[in-house]
Amino acid sequence: MQQPQDAGAEQAILGRISAMVADEKALRALLADGSIDGETERERLEALERALDQCWDLLRQRRALAEVGEDPGEAQVRPSSTVENYRS
């Protein structure tokens, strides 16, 4: 996932999150109407969940940096293997 560098980076990240949530709903609808099989849905949902975890992590990093007066642009996309095991 590329990190947006412009002033609207937070909005871009939120837009990406919204698009992935819509993709998730579409996948579930495709499964319900028989257009895809359960295995395909599972694989695609897992990939979406990993990408969503990365987006939420990046957004949290940016907000934390801004809160303490640092440059939110310094936030980095972390590997999914790092962020997927975080606890809320």
Biopython code that builds the backbone (N, CA, C, O; Angstrom):
import numpy as np
from Bio.PDB.StructureBuilder import StructureBuilder

atoms = [
    (1, "MET", "N", (0.846, -1.176, 0.000)),
    (1, "MET", "CA", (0.000, 0.000, 0.000)),
    (1, "MET", "C", (0.887, 1.234, 0.000)),
    (1, "MET", "O", (1.809, 1.334, 0.810)),
    (2, "GLN", "N", (0.623, 2.165, -0.890)),
    (2, "GLN", "CA", (1.360, 3.411, -0.958)),
    (2, "GLN", "C", (0.781, 4.381, 0.059)),
    (2, "GLN", "O", (-0.433, 4.421, 0.260)),
    (3, "GLN", "N", (1.639, 5.162, 0.701)),
    (3, "GLN", "CA", (1.177, 6.175, 1.628)),
    (3, "GLN", "C", (0.995, 7.499, 0.901)),
    (3, "GLN", "O", (1.924, 7.970, 0.245)),
    (4, "PRO", "N", (-0.180, 8.108, 1.005)),
    (4, "PRO", "CA", (-0.363, 9.417, 0.395)),
    (4, "PRO", "C", (0.517, 10.446, 1.091)),
    (4, "PRO", "O", (0.669, 10.389, 2.312)),
    (5, "GLN", "N", (1.103, 11.391, 0.346)),
    (5, "GLN", "CA", (2.003, 12.379, 0.915)),
    (5, "GLN", "C", (1.390, 13.772, 0.988)),
    (5, "GLN", "O", (1.977, 14.656, 1.611)),
    (6, "ASP", "N", (0.233, 14.000, 0.374)),
    (6, "ASP", "CA", (-0.337, 15.337, 0.306)),
    (6, "ASP", "C", (-1.038, 15.703, 1.606)),
    (6, "ASP", "O", (-1.152, 14.895, 2.527)),
    (7, "ALA", "N", (-1.510, 16.960, 1.650)),
    (7, "ALA", "CA", (-2.190, 17.464, 2.841)),
    (7, "ALA", "C", (-3.488, 16.713, 3.130)),
    (7, "ALA", "O", (-3.936, 16.680, 4.276)),
    (8, "GLY", "N", (-4.085, 16.124, 2.128)),
    (8, "GLY", "CA", (-5.329, 15.375, 2.316)),
    (8, "GLY", "C", (-5.085, 13.902, 2.581)),
    (8, "GLY", "O", (-5.948, 13.070, 2.302)),
    (9, "ALA", "N", (-3.918, 13.571, 3.118)),
    (9, "ALA", "CA", (-3.558, 12.163, 3.315)),
    (9, "ALA", "C", (-4.555, 11.428, 4.198)),
    (9, "ALA", "O", (-4.915, 10.289, 3.901)),
    (10, "GLU", "N", (-5.007, 12.060, 5.281)),
    (10, "GLU", "CA", (-5.951, 11.372, 6.162)),
    (10, "GLU", "C", (-7.243, 11.067, 5.425)),
    (10, "GLU", "O", (-7.804, 9.981, 5.574)),
    (11, "GLN", "N", (-7.721, 12.021, 4.628)),
    (11, "GLN", "CA", (-8.936, 11.782, 3.853)),
    (11, "GLN", "C", (-8.723, 10.672, 2.827)),
    (11, "GLN", "O", (-9.620, 9.865, 2.579)),
    (12, "ALA", "N", (-7.544, 10.638, 2.240)),
    (12, "ALA", "CA", (-7.242, 9.582, 1.269)),
    (12, "ALA", "C", (-7.242, 8.210, 1.939)),
    (12, "ALA", "O", (-7.744, 7.238, 1.375)),
    (13, "ILE", "N", (-6.682, 8.137, 3.131)),
    (13, "ILE", "CA", (-6.649, 6.867, 3.869)),
    (13, "ILE", "C", (-8.073, 6.449, 4.231)),
    (13, "ILE", "O", (-8.449, 5.288, 4.066)),
    (14, "LEU", "N", (-8.859, 7.404, 4.724)),
    (14, "LEU", "CA", (-10.249, 7.093, 5.071)),
    (14, "LEU", "C", (-11.044, 6.666, 3.842)),
    (14, "LEU", "O", (-11.897, 5.783, 3.930)),
    (15, "GLY", "N", (-10.767, 7.286, 2.701)),
    (15, "GLY", "CA", (-11.427, 6.891, 1.463)),
    (15, "GLY", "C", (-11.065, 5.475, 1.070)),
    (15, "GLY", "O", (-11.916, 4.709, 0.617)),
    (16, "ARG", "N", (-9.795, 5.127, 1.244)),
    (16, "ARG", "CA", (-9.348, 3.762, 0.935)),
    (16, "ARG", "C", (-10.024, 2.755, 1.860)),
    (16, "ARG", "O", (-10.437, 1.682, 1.420)),
    (17, "ILE", "N", (-10.135, 3.101, 3.132)),
    (17, "ILE", "CA", (-10.809, 2.225, 4.093)),
    (17, "ILE", "C", (-12.262, 2.025, 3.667)),
    (17, "ILE", "O", (-12.752, 0.896, 3.659)),
    (18, "SER", "N", (-12.947, 3.095, 3.317)),
    (18, "SER", "CA", (-14.351, 2.995, 2.887)),
    (18, "SER", "C", (-14.492, 2.111, 1.656)),
    (18, "SER", "O", (-15.419, 1.306, 1.568)),
    (19, "ALA", "N", (-13.578, 2.258, 0.709)),
    (19, "ALA", "CA", (-13.625, 1.436, -0.498)),
    (19, "ALA", "C", (-13.419, -0.041, -0.165)),
    (19, "ALA", "O", (-14.081, -0.906, -0.737)),
    (20, "MET", "N", (-12.503, -0.329, 0.758)),
    (20, "MET", "CA", (-12.266, -1.729, 1.123)),
    (20, "MET", "C", (-13.444, -2.323, 1.874)),
    (20, "MET", "O", (-13.748, -3.504, 1.708)),
    (21, "VAL", "N", (-14.116, -1.524, 2.699)),
    (21, "VAL", "CA", (-15.315, -2.003, 3.388)),
    (21, "VAL", "C", (-16.406, -2.316, 2.359)),
    (21, "VAL", "O", (-17.119, -3.311, 2.491)),
    (22, "ALA", "N", (-16.533, -1.471, 1.342)),
    (22, "ALA", "CA", (-17.504, -1.732, 0.269)),
    (22, "ALA", "C", (-17.136, -3.009, -0.482)),
    (22, "ALA", "O", (-18.016, -3.797, -0.831)),
    (23, "ASP", "N", (-15.846, -3.218, -0.734)),
    (23, "ASP", "CA", (-15.392, -4.448, -1.392)),
    (23, "ASP", "C", (-15.748, -5.675, -0.555)),
    (23, "ASP", "O", (-16.158, -6.708, -1.086)),
    (24, "GLU", "N", (-15.585, -5.544, 0.752)),
    (24, "GLU", "CA", (-15.911, -6.650, 1.653)),
    (24, "GLU", "C", (-17.400, -7.004, 1.540)),
    (24, "GLU", "O", (-17.760, -8.177, 1.454)),
    (25, "LYS", "N", (-18.243, -5.994, 1.542)),
    (25, "LYS", "CA", (-19.689, -6.235, 1.412)),
    (25, "LYS", "C", (-20.011, -6.870, 0.061)),
    (25, "LYS", "O", (-20.854, -7.763, -0.028)),
    (26, "ALA", "N", (-19.338, -6.405, -0.987)),
    (26, "ALA", "CA", (-19.574, -6.956, -2.326)),
    (26, "ALA", "C", (-19.164, -8.427, -2.389)),
    (26, "ALA", "O", (-19.849, -9.240, -3.010)),
    (27, "LEU", "N", (-18.060, -8.761, -1.752)),
    (27, "LEU", "CA", (-17.620, -10.163, -1.725)),
    (27, "LEU", "C", (-18.654, -11.048, -1.041)),
    (27, "LEU", "O", (-18.954, -12.146, -1.509)),
    (28, "ARG", "N", (-19.190, -10.562, 0.060)),
    (28, "ARG", "CA", (-20.199, -11.342, 0.780)),
    (28, "ARG", "C", (-21.460, -11.508, -0.079)),
    (28, "ARG", "O", (-22.090, -12.565, -0.063)),
    (29, "ALA", "N", (-21.819, -10.474, -0.817)),
    (29, "ALA", "CA", (-22.982, -10.558, -1.709)),
    (29, "ALA", "C", (-22.721, -11.553, -2.838)),
    (29, "ALA", "O", (-23.609, -12.320, -3.211)),
    (30, "LEU", "N", (-21.494, -11.539, -3.382)),
    (30, "LEU", "CA", (-21.153, -12.498, -4.445)),
    (30, "LEU", "C", (-21.242, -13.936, -3.935)),
    (30, "LEU", "O", (-21.695, -14.825, -4.655)),
    (31, "LEU", "N", (-20.812, -14.160, -2.700)),
    (31, "LEU", "CA", (-20.917, -15.496, -2.114)),
    (31, "LEU", "C", (-22.389, -15.879, -1.948)),
    (31, "LEU", "O", (-22.782, -17.004, -2.257)),
    (32, "ALA", "N", (-23.191, -14.945, -1.463)),
    (32, "ALA", "CA", (-24.609, -15.226, -1.219)),
    (32, "ALA", "C", (-25.357, -15.573, -2.500)),
    (32, "ALA", "O", (-26.254, -16.416, -2.489)),
    (33, "ASP", "N", (-24.987, -14.921, -3.613)),
    (33, "ASP", "CA", (-25.710, -15.237, -4.854)),
    (33, "ASP", "C", (-25.024, -16.326, -5.682)),
    (33, "ASP", "O", (-25.446, -16.614, -6.801)),
    (34, "GLY", "N", (-23.973, -16.926, -5.134)),
    (34, "GLY", "CA", (-23.330, -18.054, -5.787)),
    (34, "GLY", "C", (-22.332, -17.697, -6.867)),
    (34, "GLY", "O", (-21.882, -18.573, -7.605)),
    (35, "SER", "N", (-21.974, -16.417, -6.974)),
    (35, "SER", "CA", (-21.024, -15.995, -8.006)),
    (35, "SER", "C", (-19.587, -16.405, -7.698)),
    (35, "SER", "O", (-18.778, -16.573, -8.611)),
    (36, "ILE", "N", (-19.271, -16.564, -6.415)),
    (36, "ILE", "CA", (-17.948, -17.051, -6.027)),
    (36, "ILE", "C", (-18.118, -18.135, -4.976)),
    (36, "ILE", "O", (-19.150, -18.219, -4.310)),
    (37, "ASP", "N", (-17.090, -18.960, -4.838)),
    (37, "ASP", "CA", (-17.151, -20.016, -3.828)),
    (37, "ASP", "C", (-16.580, -19.512, -2.504)),
    (37, "ASP", "O", (-15.940, -18.462, -2.441)),
    (38, "GLY", "N", (-16.825, -20.276, -1.466)),
    (38, "GLY", "CA", (-16.404, -19.909, -0.118)),
    (38, "GLY", "C", (-14.905, -19.741, 0.023)),
    (38, "GLY", "O", (-14.447, -18.851, 0.739)),
    (39, "GLU", "N", (-14.140, -20.577, -0.646)),
    (39, "GLU", "CA", (-12.677, -20.493, -0.565)),
    (39, "GLU", "C", (-12.169, -19.197, -1.186)),
    (39, "GLU", "O", (-11.292, -18.536, -0.630)),
    (40, "THR", "N", (-12.718, -18.841, -2.333)),
    (40, "THR", "CA", (-12.328, -17.590, -2.998)),
    (40, "THR", "C", (-12.674, -16.401, -2.118)),
    (40, "THR", "O", (-11.869, -15.485, -1.952)),
    (41, "GLU", "N", (-13.888, -16.421, -1.548)),
    (41, "GLU", "CA", (-14.296, -15.329, -0.662)),
    (41, "GLU", "C", (-13.345, -15.233, 0.521)),
    (41, "GLU", "O", (-12.913, -14.135, 0.873)),
    (42, "ARG", "N", (-13.016, -16.348, 1.134)),
    (42, "ARG", "CA", (-12.140, -16.354, 2.308)),
    (42, "ARG", "C", (-10.780, -15.755, 1.977)),
    (42, "ARG", "O", (-10.267, -14.919, 2.721)),
    (43, "GLU", "N", (-10.196, -16.183, 0.860)),
    (43, "GLU", "CA", (-8.880, -15.678, 0.468)),
    (43, "GLU", "C", (-8.912, -14.174, 0.221)),
    (43, "GLU", "O", (-8.029, -13.440, 0.664)),
    (44, "ARG", "N", (-9.935, -13.731, -0.489)),
    (44, "ARG", "CA", (-10.031, -12.298, -0.806)),
    (44, "ARG", "C", (-10.334, -11.478, 0.442)),
    (44, "ARG", "O", (-9.820, -10.371, 0.598)),
    (45, "LEU", "N", (-11.166, -12.016, 1.330)),
    (45, "LEU", "CA", (-11.457, -11.304, 2.574)),
    (45, "LEU", "C", (-10.211, -11.198, 3.456)),
    (45, "LEU", "O", (-9.976, -10.161, 4.076)),
    (46, "GLU", "N", (-9.419, -12.261, 3.513)),
    (46, "GLU", "CA", (-8.190, -12.208, 4.307)),
    (46, "GLU", "C", (-7.239, -11.135, 3.792)),
    (46, "GLU", "O", (-6.628, -10.413, 4.579)),
    (47, "ALA", "N", (-7.115, -11.032, 2.480)),
    (47, "ALA", "CA", (-6.257, -9.997, 1.886)),
    (47, "ALA", "C", (-6.800, -8.602, 2.213)),
    (47, "ALA", "O", (-6.034, -7.697, 2.545)),
    (48, "LEU", "N", (-8.113, -8.433, 2.118)),
    (48, "LEU", "CA", (-8.727, -7.150, 2.456)),
    (48, "LEU", "C", (-8.510, -6.803, 3.917)),
    (48, "LEU", "O", (-8.197, -5.658, 4.243)),
    (49, "GLU", "N", (-8.674, -7.777, 4.798)),
    (49, "GLU", "CA", (-8.491, -7.541, 6.228)),
    (49, "GLU", "C", (-7.065, -7.111, 6.544)),
    (49, "GLU", "O", (-6.854, -6.231, 7.379)),
    (50, "ARG", "N", (-6.084, -7.724, 5.883)),
    (50, "ARG", "CA", (-4.686, -7.332, 6.091)),
    (50, "ARG", "C", (-4.465, -5.888, 5.647)),
    (50, "ARG", "O", (-3.815, -5.110, 6.346)),
    (51, "ALA", "N", (-5.005, -5.537, 4.489)),
    (51, "ALA", "CA", (-4.854, -4.173, 3.986)),
    (51, "ALA", "C", (-5.585, -3.165, 4.880)),
    (51, "ALA", "O", (-5.091, -2.061, 5.109)),
    (52, "LEU", "N", (-6.753, -3.546, 5.378)),
    (52, "LEU", "CA", (-7.478, -2.673, 6.296)),
    (52, "LEU", "C", (-6.691, -2.458, 7.584)),
    (52, "LEU", "O", (-6.614, -1.334, 8.081)),
    (53, "ASP", "N", (-6.113, -3.512, 8.121)),
    (53, "ASP", "CA", (-5.283, -3.379, 9.324)),
    (53, "ASP", "C", (-4.150, -2.380, 9.092)),
    (53, "ASP", "O", (-3.851, -1.560, 9.961)),
    (54, "GLN", "N", (-3.526, -2.453, 7.928)),
    (54, "GLN", "CA", (-2.437, -1.535, 7.605)),
    (54, "GLN", "C", (-2.941, -0.092, 7.511)),
    (54, "GLN", "O", (-2.286, 0.827, 8.003)),
    (55, "CYS", "N", (-4.085, 0.106, 6.892)),
    (55, "CYS", "CA", (-4.640, 1.458, 6.764)),
    (55, "CYS", "C", (-4.986, 2.048, 8.124)),
    (55, "CYS", "O", (-4.649, 3.195, 8.417)),
    (56, "TRP", "N", (-5.664, 1.253, 8.954)),
    (56, "TRP", "CA", (-6.018, 1.753, 10.288)),
    (56, "TRP", "C", (-4.762, 2.056, 11.105)),
    (56, "TRP", "O", (-4.723, 3.050, 11.830)),
    (57, "ASP", "N", (-3.745, 1.216, 10.996)),
    (57, "ASP", "CA", (-2.494, 1.455, 11.708)),
    (57, "ASP", "C", (-1.849, 2.751, 11.237)),
    (57, "ASP", "O", (-1.397, 3.551, 12.056)),
    (58, "LEU", "N", (-1.801, 2.966, 9.931)),
    (58, "LEU", "CA", (-1.210, 4.185, 9.387)),
    (58, "LEU", "C", (-1.978, 5.412, 9.870)),
    (58, "LEU", "O", (-1.373, 6.419, 10.241)),
    (59, "LEU", "N", (-3.296, 5.332, 9.867)),
    (59, "LEU", "CA", (-4.110, 6.441, 10.325)),
    (59, "LEU", "C", (-3.846, 6.736, 11.805)),
    (59, "LEU", "O", (-3.724, 7.897, 12.195)),
    (60, "ARG", "N", (-3.757, 5.693, 12.620)),
    (60, "ARG", "CA", (-3.461, 5.884, 14.053)),
    (60, "ARG", "C", (-2.080, 6.506, 14.250)),
    (60, "ARG", "O", (-1.907, 7.401, 15.078)),
    (61, "GLN", "N", (-1.102, 6.028, 13.488)),
    (61, "GLN", "CA", (0.245, 6.607, 13.580)),
    (61, "GLN", "C", (0.217, 8.090, 13.251)),
    (61, "GLN", "O", (0.778, 8.902, 13.986)),
    (62, "ARG", "N", (-0.437, 8.450, 12.142)),
    (62, "ARG", "CA", (-0.504, 9.844, 11.713)),
    (62, "ARG", "C", (-1.155, 10.710, 12.783)),
    (62, "ARG", "O", (-0.662, 11.795, 13.091)),
    (63, "ARG", "N", (-2.242, 10.245, 13.341)),
    (63, "ARG", "CA", (-2.956, 11.013, 14.364)),
    (63, "ARG", "C", (-2.119, 11.147, 15.637)),
    (63, "ARG", "O", (-2.099, 12.211, 16.257)),
    (64, "ALA", "N", (-1.435, 10.084, 16.024)),
    (64, "ALA", "CA", (-0.582, 10.142, 17.218)),
    (64, "ALA", "C", (0.566, 11.126, 17.016)),
    (64, "ALA", "O", (0.878, 11.912, 17.911)),
    (65, "LEU", "N", (1.183, 11.085, 15.862)),
    (65, "LEU", "CA", (2.277, 12.018, 15.575)),
    (65, "LEU", "C", (1.781, 13.459, 15.597)),
    (65, "LEU", "O", (2.432, 14.330, 16.173)),
    (66, "ALA", "N", (0.638, 13.717, 14.976)),
    (66, "ALA", "CA", (0.079, 15.070, 14.959)),
    (66, "ALA", "C", (-0.260, 15.539, 16.371)),
    (66, "ALA", "O", (-0.057, 16.706, 16.706)),
    (67, "GLU", "N", (-0.775, 14.636, 17.194)),
    (67, "GLU", "CA", (-1.173, 14.977, 18.560)),
    (67, "GLU", "C", (0.003, 15.468, 19.399)),
    (67, "GLU", "O", (-0.166, 16.323, 20.268)),
    (68, "VAL", "N", (1.189, 14.929, 19.141)),
    (68, "VAL", "CA", (2.366, 15.332, 19.922)),
    (68, "VAL", "C", (3.216, 16.357, 19.182)),
    (68, "VAL", "O", (4.362, 16.605, 19.555)),
    (69, "GLY", "N", (2.651, 16.955, 18.131)),
    (69, "GLY", "CA", (3.335, 18.017, 17.423)),
    (69, "GLY", "C", (4.376, 17.568, 16.409)),
    (69, "GLY", "O", (5.170, 18.378, 15.932)),
    (70, "GLU", "N", (4.375, 16.300, 16.085)),
    (70, "GLU", "CA", (5.314, 15.766, 15.092)),
    (70, "GLU", "C", (4.658, 15.800, 13.706)),
    (70, "GLU", "O", (3.463, 16.066, 13.579)),
    (71, "ASP", "N", (5.445, 15.531, 12.694)),
    (71, "ASP", "CA", (4.966, 15.515, 11.318)),
    (71, "ASP", "C", (4.255, 14.192, 11.026)),
    (71, "ASP", "O", (4.892, 13.139, 11.046)),
    (72, "PRO", "N", (2.940, 14.226, 10.753)),
    (72, "PRO", "CA", (2.216, 12.992, 10.456)),
    (72, "PRO", "C", (2.737, 12.300, 9.206)),
    (72, "PRO", "O", (2.533, 11.100, 9.026)),
    (73, "GLY", "N", (3.410, 13.052, 8.342)),
    (73, "GLY", "CA", (3.989, 12.474, 7.138)),
    (73, "GLY", "C", (5.118, 11.505, 7.421)),
    (73, "GLY", "O", (5.555, 10.778, 6.529)),
    (74, "GLU", "N", (5.595, 11.490, 8.659)),
    (74, "GLU", "CA", (6.649, 10.557, 9.050)),
    (74, "GLU", "C", (6.108, 9.149, 9.324)),
    (74, "GLU", "O", (6.882, 8.201, 9.453)),
    (75, "ALA", "N", (4.780, 9.013, 9.413)),
    (75, "ALA", "CA", (4.182, 7.687, 9.643)),
    (75, "ALA", "C", (4.515, 6.788, 8.462)),
    (75, "ALA", "O", (4.573, 7.238, 7.317)),
    (76, "GLN", "N", (4.728, 5.531, 8.751)),
    (76, "GLN", "CA", (5.096, 4.562, 7.722)),
    (76, "GLN", "C", (4.117, 3.399, 7.705)),
    (76, "GLN", "O", (3.627, 2.966, 8.748)),
    (77, "VAL", "N", (3.840, 2.903, 6.513)),
    (77, "VAL", "CA", (3.029, 1.695, 6.387)),
    (77, "VAL", "C", (3.870, 0.540, 6.911)),
    (77, "VAL", "O", (4.981, 0.296, 6.441)),
    (78, "ARG", "N", (3.322, -0.161, 7.884)),
    (78, "ARG", "CA", (4.052, -1.300, 8.457)),
    (78, "ARG", "C", (3.571, -2.589, 7.796)),
    (78, "ARG", "O", (2.447, -2.659, 7.300)),
    (79, "PRO", "N", (4.432, -3.608, 7.795)),
    (79, "PRO", "CA", (4.043, -4.887, 7.184)),
    (79, "PRO", "C", (2.790, -5.458, 7.859)),
    (79, "PRO", "O", (2.583, -5.288, 9.061)),
    (80, "SER", "N", (1.974, -6.129, 7.071)),
    (80, "SER", "CA", (0.755, -6.713, 7.641)),
    (80, "SER", "C", (1.084, -7.702, 8.748)),
    (80, "SER", "O", (0.303, -7.864, 9.685)),
    (81, "SER", "N", (2.233, -8.364, 8.650)),
    (81, "SER", "CA", (2.620, -9.314, 9.713)),
    (81, "SER", "C", (2.821, -8.604, 11.050)),
    (81, "SER", "O", (2.695, -9.224, 12.105)),
    (82, "THR", "N", (3.131, -7.319, 11.012)),
    (82, "THR", "CA", (3.305, -6.550, 12.243)),
    (82, "THR", "C", (1.951, -6.089, 12.792)),
    (82, "THR", "O", (1.679, -6.252, 13.981)),
    (83, "VAL", "N", (1.110, -5.519, 11.937)),
    (83, "VAL", "CA", (-0.118, -4.892, 12.421)),
    (83, "VAL", "C", (-1.266, -5.860, 12.626)),
    (83, "VAL", "O", (-2.180, -5.547, 13.388)),
    (84, "GLU", "N", (-1.267, -7.010, 11.992)),
    (84, "GLU", "CA", (-2.433, -7.888, 12.103)),
    (84, "GLU", "C", (-2.537, -8.559, 13.460)),
    (84, "GLU", "O", (-3.580, -9.131, 13.777)),
    (85, "ASN", "N", (-1.504, -8.509, 14.258)),
    (85, "ASN", "CA", (-1.564, -9.150, 15.575)),
    (85, "ASN", "C", (-1.784, -8.149, 16.705)),
    (85, "ASN", "O", (-1.714, -8.521, 17.876)),
    (86, "TYR", "N", (-2.049, -6.876, 16.370)),
    (86, "TYR", "CA", (-2.327, -5.881, 17.391)),
    (86, "TYR", "C", (-3.659, -6.185, 18.047)),
    (86, "TYR", "O", (-4.566, -6.746, 17.432)),
    (87, "ARG", "N", (-3.751, -5.807, 19.285)),
    (87, "ARG", "CA", (-5.017, -5.952, 20.028)),
    (87, "ARG", "C", (-5.628, -4.573, 20.176)),
    (87, "ARG", "O", (-4.920, -3.589, 20.393)),
    (88, "SER", "N", (-6.935, -4.508, 20.058)),
    (88, "SER", "CA", (-7.636, -3.212, 20.216)),
    (88, "SER", "C", (-7.742, -2.852, 21.663)),
    (88, "SER", "O", (-8.295, -1.805, 22.000)),
]
sb = StructureBuilder()
sb.init_structure("model")
sb.init_model(0)
sb.init_chain("A")
sb.init_seg("    ")
for serial, (resi, resn, name, xyz) in enumerate(atoms, 1):
    if name == "N":
        sb.init_residue(resn, " ", resi, " ")
    sb.init_atom(name, np.array(xyz, "f"), 0.0, 1.0, " ", f" {name:<3s}", serial, name[0])
structure = sb.get_structure()
